[in-house]
Amino acid sequence: MSEFKVREDWMAFCLPDVSEAEVASIAEAVRSGWWAKGPRTIAFEKQFAEYVGAKYCIGLNSCTAALHLSLAAKDIGPGDEVITTPLTFAASANTILHVGATPVFADIDPDTGLIDPAEIEKKITKKTKAIVPVHYSGLAADLGEIGRLCDSYGLFLSEDAAHAVETRYNGELIGHHPRGAVSYSFYATKNLACGEGGALITDDEELAQKARVLSCHGMSAGAWNRYGKGGSWRYDIEEPGYKYNMFDLQAALASVQLERMDDMQRRRFECVDVYEKAFKDVPQLRLQKTPAYCHHSRHLYILRIVPEALTISRDQFIEELKARNVGVSVHFIALHTMSAYTRRFGYKPEDFKKAYDFSESEISLPLYSTLGVEKAEYVAEAVLDICRKFAR
Ligand SMILES: Cc1ncc(COP(=O)(O)O)c(C=O)c1O
């Protein structure tokens, strides 16, 4: 067997896809003299709502803001419980705490990493007001079953679609005429990126109106309405809101990225093909399954090691990849093991055993549109080299 040859330069875990179109769009926005929320944000909101097929889109500065607003606009607060997954980024549960409600975790399906509807049902009490499923890594959560629970128990559905711009459930894009609210992230590493950014999607007019007002201090009129010709300087503060709005320099990038998304997705899929072919039937590795109802957006490539089949731990596996100049990440360190949550709720790792085991064996490999097949092949070879060297 030939010796694995380590490449000379470091391979980033993720890089944004910057074409001349992004550069031209941002330059035009900067030169326009209107940098705050204005015509580009409004145009992007329309473009994104049309793309997913929903009535309302509120452009925001993050998915965190969208998640928070979705709950705040439904008056969810102290005394209420909201169910979410422990296999997620902090924002999904932190925002439940931000409105004063209690996050309640429901364990996952270890084949996918998605929240398990059967586990959700076990956690529903009289205090439960909402469910925040996460479309983890770009897979769709089981919206059919979760929707059924919302109907049966009268719960609000706030989908965390930070990874799911291109994800489909039964052929329809996530966010396509949603039953509640859907929150997206346009953070620098996401499939549609503008550095920092997000959006809240809904078909509910009242929710949209409330979230929009709350997204900009609770003001009755934004700057674009006030400073434009014919605008009025007068405004009211309807609620003590937040400073969460998207602004035009973000929108200038986001609108171009949205136009380029199919092409970017195609190139990520080429890399996924390389990984899937290389790793299938490797006893040291376990691949993520895609439910039949789902089109995976492939935001993240989720690989799990089989600890019993290796002489090294997952952390050592990551060090071996780093030694081969491959940047990787972990999605996610199970949230219930973080000190903010153990301190407040006294959780132990085994309280959500499936999420914990998943989290402790997971490695996210580089996956982005500018990676290219050649580098993906290198990453795959590096993984296989480690599996061979450390097979039990
Ligand atoms: C699952 C999930 N939800 C929410 C967020 C928060 O997104 P943002 O950084 O846009 O606030 C992230 C961020 O990566 C995430 O992974």
The ligand as an SDF file (V2000), in Angstrom:
LIG
                    3D

 16 16  0  0  0  0  0  0  0  0999 V2000
  -28.4890   25.0660   14.2700 C   0  0  0  0  0  0  0  0  0  0  0  0
  -28.1650   26.5270   14.3890 C   0  0  0  0  0  0  0  0  0  0  0  0
  -29.1130   27.3650   14.8200 N   0  0  0  0  0  0  0  0  0  0  0  0
  -28.8810   28.6890   14.9260 C   0  0  0  0  0  0  0  0  0  0  0  0
  -27.6550   29.2300   14.6120 C   0  0  0  0  0  0  0  0  0  0  0  0
  -27.4290   30.7000   14.7810 C   0  0  0  0  0  0  0  0  0  0  0  0
  -27.1690   31.3280   13.5730 O   0  0  0  0  0  0  0  0  0  0  0  0
  -26.6190   32.8220   13.5420 P   0  0  0  0  0  0  0  0  0  0  0  0
  -25.1380   32.7510   13.7310 O   0  0  0  0  0  0  0  0  0  0  0  0
  -26.9910   33.3340   12.1870 O   0  0  0  0  0  0  0  0  0  0  0  0
  -27.2990   33.5640   14.6250 O   0  0  0  0  0  0  0  0  0  0  0  0
  -26.6340   28.4030   14.1570 C   0  0  0  0  0  0  0  0  0  0  0  0
  -25.3290   28.9530   13.8160 C   0  0  0  0  0  0  0  0  0  0  0  0
  -24.4690   28.3680   13.2650 O   0  0  0  0  0  0  0  0  0  0  0  0
  -26.8940   27.0130   14.0470 C   0  0  0  0  0  0  0  0  0  0  0  0
  -25.9430   26.1510   13.6320 O   0  0  0  0  0  0  0  0  0  0  0  0
  1  2  1  0
  2  3  1  0
  2 15  2  0
  3  4  2  0
  4  5  1  0
  5  6  1  0
  5 12  2  0
  6  7  1  0
  7  8  1  0
  8  9  2  0
  8 10  1  0
  8 11  1  0
 12 13  1  0
 12 15  1  0
 13 14  2  0
 15 16  1  0
M  END
$$$$
